[in-house]
Amino acid sequence: MPASRTAQRAPGRPSSARTPRDNPVTRLVSRARRAWDRPLTAYYLILGGSLLITVLGLVMVYSASQITALQMSLPGSYFFRKQFLAASIGALLLLVAARMPVKLHRALAYPMLAGSVFLMALVQVPGIGMAVNGNQNWISLGGSFQIQPSEFGKLALVLWGADLIARKQEKRLLTQWKHMLVPLVPVTCLLLGLIMLGGDMGTAIILTAILFGLLWLAGAPTRLFVGVLVVAATIGAILIKTSPNRMGRLACIGATDLGPDGNCWQAVHGIYALASGGIFGSGLGASMEKWGQLPEAHTDFIFAVTGEELGLVGTLSVLALFAALGYAGIRVAGRTKDPFVRYAAGGVTTWITIQMVINIGAVLGLLPIAGVPLPLFSYGGSALLPTMFAIGLLIAFARDEPGARAALARRQSRFGRKRAGGPVRNRGPRRWNTMRRRASARSSGER
């Protein structure tokens, strides 16, 4: 060994000892931190996570809906084909939203809000609106195609609320509580009123969560935040107390038996499906509960079928994908300097996360069944289209993270040089000198 290396070694220390910096665990943690801090981390998490959730959702819709389609004298792939069509249109909307500039996103806020209010009011017109599962919140488009305007109301509230709060922040008006609440809260109450006319409390809860998410991001004082929360909770409690159907759903939380009249049938059989799946599941397509035992197996309770067929591994994978998507949305909202991007990214993240929690919580028996689909996963084009447009918003915002656009440009230029047969990267003088030193050390060791 050269004398210089011997001199650098600490006296009395064995040659095989490693410094804390050379610890494999430390190096692994350091690499993980560097990977999470890269400019394109949020971009790839949103793009990859949403793509995997959507593809896995298509597979599970095909598996969970076959028996239901056959019972309705329809082809086994009927619901899958409709969902695939909606996913294809949603992919186009995602690409359009991802390529739009922020100014155009803001310009869409008011037309989208006005269109959503008009369609949600149109639902209550006899002969136009139609009821599904007791909720009057659908419009028939002819044939087997329907649209649920309240799903688009979520996206409209996010865009309009983000633009409203951003403009007020630019004018420094958010220090006054009246400017923070008006007109955001009255317009949200208008949307909630139109939704509750149809009896869809699940969507109303999600809209309320979006409102609280926007107020929290805007820095609402604690007293104001708590006051609005108390009012919303009081109204919700009254609506639940005055409805026997909602009280019955509330009584099925954690139920282990079907009840005297079978009121908890769906909740209990959802637990049966999850329990019978075990760790690795019974196999794709081998669910027993979807054979007429579990209602809404391909919509609200598709997570239960996933647990039965793919087991604990499959359900944890779905949860991990949603967790990655939520982390990426929070990171985008926290790193941007544009107030509109912060509020819109936070609103979309709140919307998808809360809807996921409500759906999975109901399947697990921890929350009442609210009738909301699992985002990007459950069957339903009306829910899938606005959600994929919202994912496109997050992708567009992630591309504008500090350093992200430059990193994407470098990746594209490297890919172009590689396809053209040119050099992939410039190693630089430092890299070249390191290679020369290593070659010199090897030659001296051979001598």
C-alpha positions as CSV (number, residue, x, y, z in Angstrom):
1,M,0.0,0.0,0.0
2,P,1.4,3.5,-0.8
3,A,2.8,5.5,2.1
4,S,0.3,8.3,1.5
5,R,-2.7,6.0,2.2
6,T,-0.9,4.6,5.3
7,A,-0.3,8.1,6.6
8,Q,-3.9,9.0,6.2
9,R,-5.2,6.1,8.2
10,A,-5.9,6.8,11.9
11,P,-3.4,5.1,14.3
12,G,-4.6,2.0,16.1
13,R,-7.6,1.7,13.7
14,P,-8.0,-1.6,11.7
15,S,-7.8,-1.3,8.0
16,S,-11.3,-2.9,7.5
17,A,-13.1,-0.3,9.7
18,R,-15.6,1.9,8.0
19,T,-16.5,5.5,8.7
20,P,-20.2,6.3,9.2
21,R,-20.2,7.8,5.8
22,D,-19.3,4.4,4.3
23,N,-22.1,2.6,6.1
24,P,-24.3,0.8,3.4
25,V,-27.5,1.8,5.2
26,T,-26.3,5.5,5.4
27,R,-25.4,5.4,1.7
28,L,-28.8,3.9,0.8
29,V,-30.7,6.6,2.9
30,S,-28.6,9.3,1.3
31,R,-29.4,8.0,-2.2
32,A,-33.1,7.8,-1.4
33,R,-33.0,11.4,-0.1
34,R,-31.3,12.6,-3.3
35,A,-33.8,10.7,-5.4
36,W,-36.8,12.3,-3.6
37,D,-35.2,15.8,-3.9
38,R,-34.7,15.6,-7.7
39,P,-36.7,18.1,-9.7
40,L,-38.7,15.4,-11.7
41,T,-39.7,13.3,-8.7
42,A,-43.2,14.7,-8.4
43,Y,-43.7,14.6,-12.2
44,Y,-42.9,10.9,-12.5
45,L,-44.8,10.0,-9.3
46,I,-48.0,11.7,-10.6
47,L,-47.6,10.3,-14.2
48,G,-46.6,6.8,-13.2
49,G,-48.9,6.5,-10.1
50,S,-52.0,7.7,-12.0
51,L,-51.2,5.4,-15.0
52,L,-50.8,2.4,-12.8
53,I,-54.0,3.1,-10.8
54,T,-56.0,3.5,-14.0
55,V,-54.6,0.4,-15.7
56,L,-55.1,-1.8,-12.6
57,G,-58.6,-0.3,-12.3
58,L,-59.4,-1.4,-15.8
59,V,-58.3,-4.9,-15.1
60,M,-60.4,-5.0,-11.9
61,V,-63.4,-3.5,-13.6
62,Y,-63.2,-6.3,-16.2
63,S,-62.9,-8.9,-13.5
64,A,-65.6,-7.5,-11.1
65,S,-68.2,-6.6,-13.7
66,Q,-68.5,-9.8,-15.7
67,I,-71.1,-11.5,-13.5
68,T,-73.1,-8.3,-13.2
69,A,-73.1,-7.9,-17.0
70,L,-74.2,-11.5,-17.6
71,Q,-77.0,-11.2,-15.0
72,M,-78.3,-8.2,-17.0
73,S,-78.1,-10.3,-20.3
74,L,-75.2,-8.2,-21.6
75,P,-71.8,-9.3,-22.9
76,G,-69.3,-10.0,-20.1
77,S,-67.0,-7.2,-21.3
78,Y,-69.8,-4.6,-21.5
79,F,-68.7,-2.5,-18.6
80,F,-65.0,-2.9,-19.3
81,R,-65.5,-1.6,-22.9
82,K,-67.4,1.5,-21.6
83,Q,-64.7,2.1,-19.0
84,F,-61.9,1.7,-21.5
85,L,-63.6,4.2,-23.8
86,A,-63.9,6.7,-20.9
87,A,-60.2,6.1,-20.0
88,S,-59.2,6.7,-23.6
89,I,-61.1,10.0,-23.6
90,G,-59.7,10.8,-20.2
91,A,-56.2,10.2,-21.4
92,L,-56.7,12.8,-24.1
93,L,-58.1,15.3,-21.5
94,L,-55.0,14.5,-19.3
95,L,-52.6,15.3,-22.2
96,V,-54.5,18.5,-23.0
97,A,-54.5,19.7,-19.4
98,A,-50.8,18.8,-19.0
99,R,-49.9,20.9,-22.0
100,M,-52.1,23.9,-21.1
101,P,-50.4,27.0,-19.7
102,V,-51.5,28.2,-16.3
103,K,-53.3,31.2,-17.7
104,L,-55.6,29.0,-19.7
105,H,-56.3,26.9,-16.6
106,R,-57.4,30.0,-14.9
107,A,-59.5,31.1,-17.9
108,L,-61.5,27.9,-17.7
109,A,-62.5,28.4,-14.1
110,Y,-65.6,30.6,-14.6
111,P,-67.0,28.9,-17.7
112,M,-66.6,25.5,-16.0
113,L,-68.3,26.7,-12.8
114,A,-71.2,28.2,-14.8
115,G,-71.6,25.0,-16.9
116,S,-71.5,22.8,-13.8
117,V,-74.2,24.9,-12.0
118,F,-76.4,24.8,-15.1
119,L,-76.1,21.1,-15.5
120,M,-76.7,20.4,-11.8
121,A,-79.8,22.5,-11.9
122,L,-80.9,20.7,-15.1
123,V,-80.8,17.4,-13.2
124,Q,-83.8,18.5,-11.2
125,V,-86.0,19.2,-14.3
126,P,-88.5,16.4,-14.8
127,G,-87.9,14.4,-18.0
128,I,-84.2,15.4,-18.1
129,G,-82.7,14.3,-14.8
130,M,-82.9,10.7,-13.8
131,A,-82.4,8.8,-10.5
132,V,-79.9,6.0,-10.0
133,N,-79.9,4.1,-6.7
134,G,-82.2,6.6,-5.1
135,N,-80.1,9.7,-6.0
136,Q,-81.5,12.2,-8.5
137,N,-78.1,13.4,-9.9
138,W,-77.9,12.0,-13.5
139,I,-78.7,13.2,-17.0
140,S,-79.3,10.7,-19.7
141,L,-77.3,11.2,-22.9
142,G,-79.2,8.6,-24.9
143,G,-78.8,4.9,-24.9
144,S,-76.8,3.5,-22.1
145,F,-74.7,6.7,-21.6
146,Q,-75.3,8.9,-18.6
147,I,-73.5,11.9,-17.1
148,Q,-73.3,13.0,-13.4
149,P,-72.8,16.8,-13.4
150,S,-71.8,16.9,-9.7
151,E,-68.5,15.1,-10.6
152,F,-67.6,18.0,-12.8
153,G,-68.6,20.3,-10.0
154,K,-65.6,19.1,-8.0
155,L,-63.2,20.2,-10.7
156,A,-65.0,23.4,-11.2
157,L,-64.9,24.3,-7.5
158,V,-61.1,23.6,-7.4
159,L,-60.3,25.8,-10.4
160,W,-62.7,28.6,-9.6
161,G,-61.8,28.6,-5.9
162,A,-58.0,28.6,-6.6
163,D,-58.4,31.4,-9.1
164,L,-60.5,33.5,-6.7
165,I,-58.2,33.1,-3.7
166,A,-55.1,33.7,-5.8
167,R,-56.5,37.0,-7.1
168,K,-57.5,38.1,-3.6
169,Q,-54.0,37.2,-2.4
170,E,-52.4,39.3,-5.1
171,K,-54.5,42.2,-3.9
172,R,-53.7,41.4,-0.2
173,L,-57.3,41.0,0.7
174,L,-57.1,37.7,2.6
175,T,-56.3,39.4,5.8
176,Q,-60.0,40.2,6.1
177,W,-62.2,37.3,7.0
178,K,-65.1,38.5,4.8
179,H,-62.9,38.4,1.7
180,M,-61.8,34.9,2.6
181,L,-65.3,33.6,2.9
182,V,-67.2,35.6,0.3
183,P,-68.0,34.6,-2.4
184,L,-66.2,31.2,-1.9
185,V,-68.5,29.8,0.8
186,P,-71.8,31.0,-0.7
187,V,-71.0,29.5,-4.1
188,T,-69.9,26.3,-2.4
189,C,-73.2,26.3,-0.5
190,L,-75.1,26.7,-3.8
191,L,-73.3,23.7,-5.3
192,L,-74.0,21.7,-2.1
193,G,-77.7,22.7,-2.2
194,L,-78.0,21.5,-5.8
195,I,-76.3,18.2,-4.9
196,M,-78.4,17.6,-1.8
197,L,-81.6,18.2,-3.8
198,G,-80.7,14.9,-5.4
199,G,-79.8,13.2,-2.1
200,D,-76.1,12.6,-2.9
201,M,-74.4,13.3,0.4
202,G,-71.2,11.5,-0.5
203,T,-70.3,14.1,-3.2
204,A,-71.4,16.8,-0.8
205,I,-68.9,15.7,1.7
206,I,-66.1,15.8,-0.9
207,L,-67.1,19.3,-2.0
208,T,-67.0,20.4,1.7
209,A,-63.5,18.8,2.1
210,I,-62.3,20.8,-1.0
211,L,-63.7,24.0,0.6
212,F,-61.8,23.3,3.8
213,G,-58.7,22.4,1.9
214,L,-58.8,25.8,0.1
215,L,-59.4,27.7,3.3
216,W,-56.5,25.9,5.0
217,L,-54.1,26.7,2.2
218,A,-55.3,30.3,2.2
219,G,-54.2,30.6,5.8
220,A,-57.7,30.9,7.4
221,P,-57.5,31.8,11.1
222,T,-58.1,28.9,13.5
223,R,-61.3,30.5,14.9
224,L,-62.7,31.0,11.4
225,F,-61.8,27.5,10.3
226,V,-63.3,25.9,13.4
227,G,-66.5,28.1,13.0
228,V,-67.1,27.0,9.4
229,L,-66.3,23.4,10.4
230,V,-68.9,23.5,13.3
231,V,-71.6,24.9,11.0
232,A,-70.9,22.2,8.3
233,A,-70.9,19.4,10.9
234,T,-74.2,20.7,12.4
235,I,-75.9,20.8,9.0
236,G,-74.5,17.3,8.2
237,A,-75.7,15.9,11.5
238,I,-79.2,17.2,10.8
239,L,-79.3,15.8,7.3
240,I,-78.2,12.4,8.6
241,K,-80.6,12.4,11.5
242,T,-83.6,13.2,9.3
243,S,-83.0,10.4,6.8
244,P,-83.7,6.8,7.9
245,N,-81.5,5.6,5.0
246,R,-78.5,7.5,6.2
247,M,-79.1,6.5,9.8
248,G,-79.2,2.9,8.6
249,R,-75.8,3.3,6.9
250,L,-74.4,4.9,10.0
251,A,-75.5,1.9,12.0
252,C,-73.6,-0.5,9.7
253,I,-70.2,0.9,10.7
254,G,-68.2,-2.1,11.9
255,A,-71.1,-4.5,11.5
256,T,-70.4,-8.2,11.6
257,D,-73.9,-9.5,10.9
258,L,-76.5,-8.7,8.2
259,G,-79.0,-7.1,10.6
260,P,-82.7,-8.0,11.1
261,D,-83.7,-6.8,7.6
262,G,-80.4,-7.3,5.9
263,N,-79.6,-3.6,6.0
264,C,-75.9,-4.2,6.4
265,W,-75.7,-6.8,3.6
266,Q,-73.3,-4.8,1.5
267,A,-71.0,-3.7,4.3
268,V,-70.7,-7.2,5.8
269,H,-70.1,-8.9,2.4
270,G,-67.4,-6.3,1.7
271,I,-65.6,-7.5,4.8
272,Y,-66.1,-11.1,3.8
273,A,-64.5,-10.4,0.4
274,L,-61.4,-8.8,2.1
275,A,-61.1,-11.5,4.7
276,S,-61.3,-14.4,2.2
277,G,-58.5,-12.9,0.1
278,G,-55.7,-13.5,2.6
279,I,-52.2,-12.3,1.8
280,F,-52.0,-13.1,-1.9
281,G,-55.7,-13.5,-2.8
282,S,-57.7,-16.2,-4.5
283,G,-56.4,-15.2,-8.0
284,L,-57.5,-12.7,-10.6
285,G,-61.1,-13.4,-11.6
286,A,-61.6,-16.0,-8.9
287,S,-63.8,-13.8,-6.6
288,M,-66.8,-15.5,-5.1
289,E,-68.5,-12.4,-3.6
290,K,-69.0,-10.9,-7.0
291,W,-71.4,-13.8,-7.9
292,G,-74.4,-11.8,-6.7
293,Q,-73.4,-11.6,-3.1
294,L,-71.7,-8.1,-3.2
295,P,-73.7,-5.3,-4.7
296,E,-71.9,-2.6,-6.7
297,A,-68.8,-4.9,-7.0
298,H,-67.4,-2.9,-9.9
299,T,-68.2,0.5,-8.6
300,D,-68.2,1.5,-5.0
301,F,-66.9,-1.8,-3.7
302,I,-64.3,-2.6,-6.2
303,F,-61.6,-2.4,-3.5
304,A,-63.3,-5.4,-1.8
305,V,-63.0,-7.5,-4.9
306,T,-59.4,-6.4,-5.3
307,G,-58.7,-7.6,-1.8
308,E,-60.4,-10.9,-2.5
309,E,-58.6,-11.6,-5.8
310,L,-55.2,-10.0,-5.2
311,G,-55.1,-10.2,-1.4
312,L,-53.4,-7.9,1.1
313,V,-50.5,-7.4,-1.3
314,G,-52.9,-6.0,-4.0
315,T,-54.7,-3.7,-1.6
316,L,-51.5,-2.4,-0.1
317,S,-50.1,-1.7,-3.6
318,V,-53.2,0.3,-4.4
319,L,-52.8,2.3,-1.1
320,A,-49.1,2.8,-1.9
321,L,-49.9,4.3,-5.3
322,F,-52.5,6.7,-3.8
323,A,-50.0,7.6,-1.1
324,A,-47.4,8.4,-3.7
325,L,-49.9,10.5,-5.7
326,G,-50.9,12.4,-2.5
327,Y,-47.2,13.1,-1.6
328,A,-46.5,14.3,-5.1
329,G,-49.5,16.7,-5.0
330,I,-48.5,18.1,-1.6
331,R,-44.9,18.6,-2.9
332,V,-46.1,20.5,-6.0
333,A,-48.3,22.7,-3.8
334,G,-45.5,23.3,-1.3
335,R,-42.7,24.1,-3.8
336,T,-44.4,26.5,-6.2
337,K,-44.4,30.3,-6.0
338,D,-47.5,30.8,-8.0
339,P,-50.5,31.1,-5.6
340,F,-53.0,29.7,-8.2
341,V,-50.9,26.6,-8.7
342,R,-50.6,26.1,-4.9
343,Y,-54.3,26.3,-4.3
344,A,-55.3,24.3,-7.4
345,A,-52.7,21.5,-6.6
346,G,-53.8,21.5,-3.0
347,G,-57.5,21.3,-4.0
348,V,-57.0,18.4,-6.4
349,T,-54.9,16.5,-3.8
350,T,-57.5,17.1,-1.2
351,W,-60.3,15.9,-3.5
352,I,-58.6,12.7,-4.6
353,T,-57.2,11.8,-1.1
354,I,-60.5,12.4,0.7
355,Q,-62.5,10.5,-1.9
356,M,-60.1,7.6,-1.6
357,V,-60.3,7.6,2.2
358,I,-64.1,7.7,2.2
359,N,-64.4,4.8,-0.3
360,I,-61.8,2.6,1.3
361,G,-63.0,3.5,4.8
362,A,-66.5,2.3,3.9
363,V,-65.2,-1.0,2.4
364,L,-63.2,-1.6,5.6
365,G,-66.2,-0.9,7.8
366,L,-64.6,2.2,9.4
367,L,-66.9,4.8,7.7
368,P,-70.6,4.7,6.5
369,I,-71.2,3.8,2.9
370,A,-71.3,7.1,1.1
371,G,-71.7,5.9,-2.5
372,V,-68.5,7.5,-3.9
373,P,-66.2,5.7,-6.3
374,L,-62.5,5.0,-5.8
375,P,-60.8,7.7,-7.9
376,L,-59.3,6.4,-11.2
377,F,-60.1,2.9,-10.2
378,S,-63.9,2.3,-10.0
379,Y,-66.2,2.0,-12.9
380,G,-67.8,5.2,-14.0
381,G,-66.9,7.6,-16.8
382,S,-68.5,10.7,-15.2
383,A,-66.0,10.3,-12.3
384,L,-63.1,9.2,-14.4
385,L,-63.1,12.1,-16.9
386,P,-62.8,15.1,-14.5
387,T,-60.4,13.2,-12.3
388,M,-58.0,12.5,-15.2
389,F,-58.2,16.2,-16.2
390,A,-57.3,17.1,-12.7
391,I,-54.3,14.7,-12.9
392,G,-53.3,16.5,-16.0
393,L,-53.3,19.8,-14.0
394,L,-51.0,18.2,-11.4
395,I,-48.6,17.1,-14.2
396,A,-48.6,20.5,-15.7
397,F,-47.8,22.1,-12.4
398,A,-45.1,19.5,-11.6
399,R,-43.4,20.4,-14.9
400,D,-43.1,23.9,-13.6
401,E,-41.3,22.9,-10.4
402,P,-37.9,24.6,-9.9
403,G,-35.5,22.8,-12.2
404,A,-38.1,20.4,-13.6
405,R,-38.5,22.0,-17.0
406,A,-34.7,22.2,-17.5
407,A,-34.3,18.6,-16.4
408,L,-37.0,17.5,-18.9
409,A,-35.2,19.5,-21.7
410,R,-31.9,17.7,-20.8
411,R,-33.6,14.3,-20.9
412,Q,-35.2,15.0,-24.3
413,S,-31.9,16.3,-25.7
414,R,-30.1,13.2,-24.5
415,F,-32.7,11.0,-26.0
416,G,-32.5,12.8,-29.3
417,R,-28.7,12.5,-29.4
418,K,-28.9,8.8,-28.6
419,R,-31.4,8.2,-31.4
420,A,-29.2,10.1,-33.8
421,G,-26.1,8.1,-32.8
422,G,-24.3,11.0,-31.2
423,P,-22.7,11.2,-27.7
424,V,-25.2,10.7,-24.9
425,R,-23.5,13.0,-22.4
426,N,-20.4,15.0,-21.9
427,R,-18.2,13.5,-19.2
428,G,-16.4,16.7,-18.6
429,P,-12.7,17.2,-17.5
430,R,-13.4,16.1,-13.9
431,R,-14.7,12.7,-15.0
432,W,-11.9,12.3,-17.5
433,N,-9.2,13.0,-14.8
434,T,-10.8,10.5,-12.5
435,M,-10.7,7.8,-15.1
436,R,-7.0,8.6,-15.8
437,R,-6.1,8.3,-12.1
438,R,-7.8,5.0,-11.8
439,A,-6.1,3.6,-14.9
440,S,-2.7,4.8,-13.5
441,A,-3.4,3.2,-10.1
442,R,-4.2,-0.1,-11.8
443,S,-1.0,-0.1,-13.9
444,S,1.2,0.7,-10.9
445,G,-0.4,-2.2,-9.0
446,E,0.4,-4.6,-11.8
447,R,4.0,-3.6,-11.8
